[in-house]
Amino acid sequence: MLDFTVAICTYNGEKRLPAVLEKLGAQLNTENFSWEIIVIDNNSTDGTKALVENEQKTWVKLFPLRYCFELRQGLAFARRCAIKESQSELIGFLDDDNLPASDWVAQAYQFGQEHPKAGAYGGQIHGQFEKEPPPGFGRIARYFAILEGNKTYCYNKRYEKTRKKLFPPGAGIVIRKQAWLKSVPAEQQIVGVSGSSVLTKCEDVEMLSYILYDGWELWFNKEMHIEHIIPQSRLTQDYIVKFFRGVGLSRYKTRMIAYSPWQRPIVAAAYFANDLQKFLAFYAKNKNVLKTDTVMAGEMELLRSILLSPFQGLKKNN
């Protein structure tokens, strides 16, 4: 058994992985614990496997670099593969566009030791943009896995309500294996992006909801830092609208995790009434700028898709 695992879940990450591995290879203050890196290849069609194999040939670090292949596409499947293959109790997940700070591994490991009831915890995520984001992007930055703060806090249920149930983003999240195995079902309802799809369907929210509602603590650790590379293609109005369509259509499923089956029809009706009111109010206030304001167009699509999500939730394999 090792003390810590870094799992990089990637799909067609041949060009992005070298920068992540370079950052991990230069980690500081890890001499007093053992750790490993696992690249989870989520059925890539590029040279991801060959890249990792070439890296392994010249890898002289004290911590091993391993490669695993996951046939089923979707981040939920890739993460489950990492949980299975990990040789440690704490698994820190990085995407192939996440660049960790030089002490990220050390800070992540130390926090896990200090907070044994923490089922999952994330840290600060700073955006590294290929071009200037559209006006108002700060309002939606958290949906794009960008989160900053100068205070460490626990997502207990009271605090969660004040944050509108916005959990730590999945980028840079650390999961305690025991919490995953005890709380997360064998098959998640939402599996995440598959293939070339641009729809994000909140598999992270589903996973963290199971962990939170099973009694584990969720934390934000201000001492953990990563840079999240946001390419130009993700800042267009077309992408943002499609992105929020996926987020919105997933809302019913993630909401219902907190409720027993007999409660769900009542709660769903109350949510629908509230969501309809928000949708109509937002449209009435902003209808004249929806075609020209990229962020507002995304917010409008989010509200519209949330309204439709109960009907999407009745379908299987969404």
N, C-alpha and C positions, 0 to 999 in steps of 0.2 A: 504493500500500500504506500502511496505517496501522500503528500500534504495538500497539493493544489494541482488543478488541471486547467489549462487554457484551451478551450475548444473554439476553433475558427470554423464556422459553418459557411460554406461557399458554394455558389453555383457559377460556373464559368469565370472563376476568379484568377485566371492565369496572370493577367496583367496587374491585378491589385494585390495579390498575396505577397509578393516580395517586400513591399514596404511594411506590411504588418509583421512579417517574420523578422525583418531587420530591427524593428522596434522591440520585439520580444527578445531578440538575441542580445540586446543591450540593456536588459533590465538590471537595476541596482538593488542591493540589500536583500538578495535572495539566498545568501550563503547558508543561512541557519534553518532552512527547510527545503524539502525535496519537491520538485514540480515537473510537469511535462507539458508538451504542446501536442494537441491532436487536430489535424485538419480533417474536417468532415466534408467530403466531396459529395454534394447533393445531386448526383447524376449529371455531372457536367459534360458538355460536348466539345470543350476546347482542350488545351494541353495542361489542365490543372494537375492531373496525376503525374505526368512527366515532370512538371515543375517541382513538385514536392519530392519526387524520387531523386532528382538532381540535387536538391538542397540537402537531402539526407546523406548523399555520398560525401559531401564536404562538411557535414555538421560535426563540429568538435566541442559543442557545449556540454556542460555537465548534465543538463536536463535534456531528455530525449525529444525528438520530433517524430511523431507517428502520423500515419495516413489511414483513414477509414473511408469506405465507400457506402453511401446510402442510396439505394435505388429509388425509393419513393420520394418524389419531389415535394418540397414544402418544409418550412423551417421547423414545424412541430416534429416532423419525422427526423430531421437532422439533429435536433436537440435530444430527442430520445435516444438516438444512436450514440451521441456523446455521453449521455448519462450511463448507458450500458457499458461503453468501452472505457470510461474513465477509471483510473486506479486511485482516485482520491475522493474524499467526502465533499470537497468544495470544488465546483466547476465554474470558472469564469468564462462567459461566452462573449466572443468578439465576432462581428461581421467582417467581411473582407475589405470593408471601407472604413474600418475603425483603427485608428492609430493610438495605441496606449502611451501614456506618459512613462518616463523611465522608471518610476517607482510604482506603477499601477499594480503589478503582480504582488509586490510586497505589501502595499496598502490593502489590497483585496484579501490577502491571506490573513493579515493581522486583524482586520475587522471581523472576519469570520470566527477567529479564536476568541475575541473579546465579546462577541454576541452569539452565544450558542443557541439562542431561540430564534435567531434570524433565519427564516426559510429562504429568503432571497433579499438581495440588496444591490443597488446600483449607485452610480456616482455622477460626477459632472461630465456633461457631453457638450463639447464646444464645436460649433459649426465651422467647417472649412469650405467655403463656397467657391465654385469655379467662376461664378459671376455674381454680381450684386443681386440679392433676393428682391422680390417685388415689394412695394410699399405695404406696410402692415403685416409683414411676414412674422414678426414677433408674436402675433396673436395665435399663430398656428405652429410655431416652431417646435413645440413639445410633441406634436403628432409626427414630426420628422426626426424624432429621437435627438432633440437638442434640449438640454436641461442644465441650468447653472444655478448656483446658490451658495450662500456663505454660512449655512447652518446644517448640521447633521440632524436628521429627525427620523422618527419611526412612524410608519403608516398604520397607526392603530385605527380602529373604526371611526372614532370621533374625528381624527385628523383627516381621514380619507374623505369624509363627507365635505369638509371645508375645501378640499382640493378637487371636488367634483369627480372623485373616483379615478383620477388620472394617476395610474401607477408609475413606478420607475420605467423608463423605456427599456426595451429589450437589448439595445446596444450596450455592451459592457455589464450586463446583469450577471451576478454571481448567484448560483443556485446550490443549496445544500442538498446533496443526493438523497438523504433520508426524507427531506420534505417532499421532494419530487415523487419518490417511490410511494410514500404514504398518501399523498394528496392528489396527484395528477392522474386522471384515468388513463388506461392503456391506449385509448384512442381519443384524441381531442376532436371536438366538433369542428374546429377551425384549424386548418393545416398550414395556412400561409401561402405566400406567393409560390406558384408552380410554373416552371418553364419560363416563358417570356411574358407572362401576365404582369400587368402593372398594378393589379389590385392587391392592396394590403388588407388583410381580414382579421387583424387583431388577435393572432394566436398568442401573443405575449400577454394580453389582457386576460384571456381565458386561463392561461397557465397560472398567472399570479393570483387570479381570483380564487382558484382552487386552493392554493397555498394559504392565502390570507384567511379564507372562511373555514379552513381546517385548524385554525388556531396558531399558525406560525406568524412571526413578525416579519414585516417588510420594512426596509430601511433605505434612506438616502444618505450616502456617505460622501461628504464634501471633499474628502482627501483623495478620492479616486478620480482621475482625469483621463479622458480620451478625446481625440479629435475625430469628428465624423465628417468625412468628405461628401459633400453634396454636389453632384455634377450638374451642369447647366440644364440637362434634359429633365431634371426633376423640379425645375423652377418655372416651367412653362404652364400656362393656364390649362392646357389640355391634360397634362399629367396631374396637376393638382386636383382638378375636378374628378378625374378617374380614381385618383388615390382616395379622395374623401368618399367616393361612392362605395368603395370597398369597406372603408372604416364604418360608414353609416349602416350598411347592410348587415354588418356583424353585430350591431349594438344589441339587438334583441337577445341573441344567444349569450352574450357576456353579462347582460343585466340579469337574466333569469337564473344564473348560477347561485345567486344569493337566496333564492326562494325555493320552497318546497313545491311539488306539483300542484297541490290544491290552491296555493296562493297565486300562482302565475297568471291565471285568467284575470283576476281582480287587479293585480299589479300592472299587468300589460295594458288594461283599459285605462288606468290612471296615467300611466306613462304616455299612452297615445294622445289623450286629451291635452296633456302638458306639452307634448312635442308639437301637436298641431297648432297650439297657441304660439309657440316660439317660431314656428315656420311662417305663419301668417304675419306676425309682427315684424320679423326680419325682412320678409319680402316687401311689405308695405313701406318700410323705412328705406330700403336700399334698391328697389327695383330699377331705378334709373341708371345705376352704375354697375349692375351685375355683369354687363357685357364687356366693360372696360377695366374693372377692378379685379385682378387675378385672385387675390386673397378672398374677397367677398364672394366671388363666384364659387370658390371651393367651400366656403362656409355655408352657402346656400345649398350646394349639393349634399353636404353633410346632413343638414337638417331635413332635406327631402328624403334622403336615403334612410335616415333613422325612422321616419314615418313609415317607410315601406318594409323595414326590417322585420316586423312580426310576421309578415306574409312570406318573406324570404326564409325566416326561421322555421317555417313549417316544412320546407323542402329538405331533402336529404343530400348529404355530400356537398354542401355549399362551401 
